[in-house]
Amino acid sequence: GRVGADLSKYGLRFSHLGFVLREAPQGRWTVVHLLNDCGTATSSLYDEGLINFFLEDPFAYEAVIATPTPDVQQALIRALRSSLVWRLHQPHYNTIAHPQSQNFQNSNQWLLELLVAAWASGTVSDRRAAQQHPLMQSYQPDVISIDRLTRIGGGLFKANVTFTDHPLADRLKGQYALVTVRSVIRFLHRAGMLERLQIVDLQRTA
């Protein structure tokens, strides 16, 4: 995970997650992740080098490394080599997509759904099935507060931000549930799928 933007006013540090893998013990690391297409309303899936992952104008050069257990790693490798990566991709991007939205998706949401589908061992073939899988029922999203004045005056009316997939009651309260880096790591931990967690300051740590 990386700090792509300053999210401190929402109580968050890391903004974006990707899967990092390599084909051999001494091989080159590759990041597989979903990216918004330059502030538009669409997204695509990319695989790129680890250096590029941290060169996209980050707010801070820090990384969070969540290492899954070996059996989860093997399941993820199989999933990342399959058509699941595309079947679980919704190209209509929304930075604050609701965790159960079928019409929109943010980058961390795609990663979470693929993680659940990978662990489901062939029983999940689309987004609806991933969101309804029993494992997903233990997932708890983060909830951020965005008041009406911030929405109107804070530049949140952009192509890659929409509030319409959130329940009206939540919108009236200014409370928005979404898939964050923190909530995905919390999910991994609670599900017993996390082997190790590291936070690295890339400017100070070798």
C-alpha positions in Angstrom: 0.0 0.0 0.0 1.1 3.6 -0.6 0.2 7.1 0.6 -1.0 8.6 -2.6 -2.9 11.5 -1.0 -3.2 13.3 2.3 -6.3 11.6 3.9 -5.5 12.7 7.4 -8.8 14.6 7.7 -10.6 11.3 7.3 -8.4 9.5 9.8 -6.6 7.5 7.1 -3.0 7.2 6.1 -2.6 4.8 3.3 -4.8 5.3 0.2 -4.1 2.6 -2.4 -3.3 -1.2 -2.4 -2.0 -3.5 -5.0 -0.9 -7.1 -5.2 2.8 -7.6 -5.4 4.2 -10.8 -6.8 7.2 -12.3 -8.5 7.7 -15.4 -10.6 10.9 -16.6 -8.9 12.6 -16.0 -5.5 15.1 -13.6 -7.0 12.8 -12.4 -9.7 11.5 -8.9 -10.4 8.5 -7.7 -8.4 5.4 -6.8 -10.2 2.4 -4.8 -8.9 -1.1 -5.8 -10.1 -3.7 -3.1 -9.3 -6.6 -1.1 -10.4 -6.1 2.6 -11.4 -8.4 5.4 -12.1 -7.7 6.8 -15.6 -6.4 10.3 -14.9 -9.4 11.7 -12.9 -12.0 10.3 -15.4 -15.0 8.2 -14.5 -13.3 4.9 -15.7 -10.5 2.6 -14.5 -8.3 -0.1 -15.9 -6.1 -2.9 -14.5 -2.3 -2.6 -14.7 0.8 -4.6 -13.9 3.9 -2.5 -13.5 7.2 -2.4 -11.8 7.5 -1.8 -8.0 9.4 1.5 -8.6 6.6 2.9 -10.8 4.1 2.1 -8.1 5.8 4.6 -5.8 6.6 7.3 -8.4 3.0 8.5 -9.2 3.3 11.7 -7.2 2.8 10.3 -3.7 2.0 12.4 -0.7 4.6 10.5 1.3 7.2 7.8 0.6 5.8 5.2 2.9 4.6 1.7 2.4 2.5 -0.8 4.2 3.3 -4.4 3.4 0.6 -7.0 4.4 2.0 -10.5 3.8 -0.8 -13.1 3.6 -0.4 -16.6 4.9 1.3 -19.1 2.5 -2.0 -20.8 1.6 -3.7 -17.5 0.8 -0.6 -16.5 -1.3 -1.0 -19.6 -3.4 -4.8 -19.0 -3.8 -4.0 -15.4 -4.9 -1.4 -16.6 -7.4 -4.0 -18.9 -9.1 -6.6 -16.1 -9.1 -4.2 -13.5 -10.6 -3.4 -15.9 -13.4 -7.0 -16.4 -14.3 -9.9 -14.4 -15.9 -11.1 -13.5 -12.4 -9.1 -10.3 -12.5 -11.2 -9.0 -15.4 -14.5 -10.6 -14.3 -14.3 -8.8 -11.0 -13.4 -5.5 -12.6 -16.1 -2.8 -12.9 -14.6 0.0 -15.1 -17.0 2.6 -13.8 -14.8 4.2 -11.1 -15.8 5.9 -7.9 -13.3 7.0 -5.3 -15.9 6.6 -2.6 -17.8 3.6 -4.0 -20.0 1.9 -1.6 -18.6 -1.6 -0.6 -21.7 -3.4 -2.0 -22.0 -1.2 -5.1 -22.5 -3.1 -8.4 -22.4 0.0 -10.5 -19.1 1.5 -9.3 -15.8 0.3 -7.9 -12.7 1.8 -6.3 -9.2 0.3 -6.5 -9.2 -1.2 -3.0 -12.6 -2.7 -3.6 -11.4 -4.6 -6.6 -8.5 -6.0 -4.5 -10.8 -7.1 -1.7 -13.2 -8.8 -4.0 -10.5 -10.7 -5.8 -9.0 -11.7 -2.4 -12.4 -13.2 -1.4 -12.8 -14.9 -4.8 -9.4 -16.4 -4.6 -10.0 -17.9 -1.2 -13.4 -19.1 -2.3 -11.7 -21.7 -4.5 -13.8 -21.5 -7.6 -17.2 -20.8 -6.1 -17.1 -17.1 -7.0 -17.2 -16.0 -10.6 -18.5 -12.4 -10.4 -18.7 -9.3 -8.2 -22.2 -10.1 -6.8 -21.0 -13.6 -5.7 -17.9 -12.1 -4.1 -19.9 -9.5 -2.2 -22.4 -12.2 -1.0 -19.8 -14.8 0.0 -19.9 -15.8 3.7 -16.2 -14.6 4.1 -17.2 -11.1 3.0 -19.8 -11.0 5.8 -17.0 -10.4 8.3 -15.7 -7.4 6.4 -16.3 -4.0 8.0 -15.7 -1.0 5.9 -14.4 2.3 7.1 -16.9 5.2 7.4 -15.8 8.7 6.6 -17.6 12.0 7.2 -18.1 14.4 4.3 -20.4 17.3 5.1 -22.5 19.1 2.5 -20.4 22.2 2.5 -17.3 20.1 1.8 -19.1 18.3 -1.1 -20.1 21.6 -2.6 -17.1 23.8 -1.9 -14.3 21.3 -1.6 -14.0 20.2 -5.2 -15.6 16.8 -4.7 -17.8 17.1 -7.7 -15.4 15.4 -10.1 -15.8 12.7 -12.7 -14.2 10.1 -10.4 -16.4 10.9 -7.3 -20.1 10.2 -7.0 -22.3 9.9 -4.0 -25.3 8.2 -5.7 -24.5 4.6 -4.8 -24.8 5.3 -1.1 -28.1 5.0 0.8 -30.0 8.3 1.1 -30.0 8.1 4.9 -26.2 8.0 4.9 -25.9 10.8 2.4 -28.2 13.0 4.6 -25.9 12.3 7.6 -22.7 12.8 5.5 -21.5 9.3 6.4 -19.9 7.2 3.6 -18.8 3.6 3.9 -16.0 2.6 1.6 -13.2 0.1 1.1 -9.9 1.5 2.4 -6.4 0.1 2.8 -7.0 0.0 6.6 -10.2 -1.9 6.4 -8.7 -4.5 4.0 -5.8 -5.2 6.3 -8.2 -5.4 9.3 -10.2 -7.9 7.3 -7.1 -10.0 6.6 -6.2 -10.0 10.3 -9.7 -10.9 11.6 -10.0 -13.7 9.0 -6.6 -15.3 10.0 -5.2 -14.6 6.6 -2.4 -12.2 7.6 1.0 -13.5 8.4 2.9 -10.3 8.8 2.4 -6.5 8.7 5.2 -4.0 8.1 5.1 -0.2 7.7 8.2 1.2 6.0 9.4 4.8 5.6 11.0 4.6 2.2 13.0 7.8 2.8 14.6 6.6 6.1 14.6 2.8 5.9 16.9 0.8 3.8 
